[in-house]
Amino acid sequence: MTGSPVRRRLVRPFYGWWIVAAAVVVQALPAGLLQQAYGAYVVLLEREFGWSRTTLSGAFSIVRMEEGLLGPAQGWLLDRLGPRFVMRIGTVIFSAGFFLFARIDSVAGFYAAFTVMAIGASMAGFLSITTAIVNWFDQKRSMAMGIALLGTAVGGLLLPLVVLGLEAWGWRTMANVSGAVILAVGLPFVQIIRHRPDQYGLLPDGRLPDAPFARADGTPLAPEEPASFTARDAMRTRAFWFISLAHTGSVLVVSVVMVHFVAYATTSLGYSLSAAAGIVTLQTVTNLIGRPLGGWVADRTSSRLVTAVAMLAHAVALLLLAFATAPWMVIAFALLNGLAWGARVPVIVSMRAEYFGSRSFGAIMGLSSLVVTFGGVIAPIAAAWAYDATESYTISFAILAVLAGLGSLFLLFLPKPGQAPATAGA
């Protein structure tokens, strides 16, 4: 066992980077096969069953709702049993959801299948992965998070392949193929994930036990200085709620774009399904660029500044989409929204560890997800309801743009990280 790449104290590269690499692959599966592909499924299901946009959007909201409702319990399990245990179970459930989806013929079955997929995707995805990354990195946390969460952007690059499969084989066969891919690819990469470096005689960032510890700007920092809040103590702070509300503002934009962009492009703008998928791919490219770039900049400047700028960029991008009258406006939306999305995600997640420490990160992030989920659940349904009533997305997109811009205000009043209360270690 001492020869294992995890067990050896002096190992290059640091094992945490192997976890980051595995996280990219694992994150790409729900992003590419479910989240990014959902809009394409909506078009085909609407054609076959004649279901309304509100009905179809409701299933995506189930995915978001499950993430929030599972968050506290999942966070508790992650802090105690480790990410790999939770992710193994989640991968199997996620795969089973696709096999069930391939056999649905009613709204009830559709919602049941997406409930199963949502539970599995949540357990195998974002919260589990970010908990592992937070535990394995300190100084390079935002950068590591940015690279690990490239998986959601890489998943977007799978969309043209998914669309090809949908057009060639039909949505039922593509659902079965997706379930098989999740098992064949997901389970082996989940095996690479580990919980905490100290369980293997390592320190975060690959530091040696006697190595100096400093912030990214070079300021000395004692190893015991970072705050270590319990979930209960974190919820008593203004920072917890301000970060959660800012995160919610950005999720409003992301969730609506995921669900409605393809339908909007193919109906209101007259694009083909393949052309709409191409715009999503363009957004994905800038998303890919933004993930490590946002993390790199945040580690060297201010996580609050990076997130506030990204929120404003979300608002401008959605306004461009709402009032698009020319192709350049749609292209500008894709470039700007993708970059903002990519830069924001790793930074706003890492902010929880920056403000509250890593020891109870899973529980804190899980509780925060209850707040964030509200936006992800309500926004797509509200946009669908507005479309069904007016046959237009313009008003919905404009309102969401304003809300995203207002979300940046919470970051302006965000206090600096503080010391954990004395009860936190109890």
GILIN-V304938 format. One line per field, one symbol per residue. ss: DSSP state (2 for helix, 1 for strand, 0 for the rest). phi: phi as a letter, one per 20 degrees, with the letter a starting at -180 (. if undefined). burial: + if it has 24 or more other C-alpha atoms within 12 Angstrom, else -. A space follows every 10 residues. Layout:
ss=???
phi=???
burial=???
This chain:
ss=0000000000 0000222222 2222222222 2222200222 2222222220 0022222222 2222222222 2222222222 2022222222 2222222222 2000002222 2222222222 2222022222 2222220000 2222222202 2222222022 2222222220 2222222222 2222222222 0000002222 0002220000 0001000001 0000000000 2222200222 2222222222 2222222222 2222222000 0022222222 2222222222 2222222222 0022222222 2222222222 2200002222 2222222222 2222222222 2222220000 2222222222 2222222222 2222222222 0002222222 2222222222 2200000000 022220
phi=.feffefffd ccfgfgfffg fffgffffff feecffeggf fgffffffdm fffffffgff ffgfffgfff ggfffffffd dnffgffgff fffgffffff gfdfbbfffg ffffffffff fffedgffff fffgfeccfd ffffffffeg gffggfffgg fffffffedn ffffffffff fgffefffff fffcecfffc mddgmmfegd ffdbffenfg bfgefgfcee fffffeeffg ffffffffgf fgfffffged fffffedfem efffffffff fffffffgff fffffffffd cbffffffff fffgfffffg ffdfcbgfff ffgfffffff ffffgfffff gfffecndfd ggffffffff fffgffefff ffffffffed lbdgffffff ffffffgfff ffdfffgcff ffffef
burial=-----+--+- +--+++++++ ++++++++++ ++++++++++ +++++----- -+++++++++ ++++++++++ +++++++++- -+++++++++ ++++++++++ ++----+--+ ++++++++++ ++++++++++ ++++++++++ ++++++++++ ++++++++++ +++-++---- ++-+++++++ +++-+++-++ ++++++++-+ -++++++--- --+-++---- -----+++++ +++++-+-++ ++++++++++ ++++++++++ +++++---+- --++++++++ ++++++++++ ++++++++++ -+++++++++ ++++++++++ ++++-----+ ++++++++++ ++++++++++ ++++++++++ ++++++++++ ++++++++++ +++++++--- -+++++++++ ++++++++++ ++-+--++-+ ------
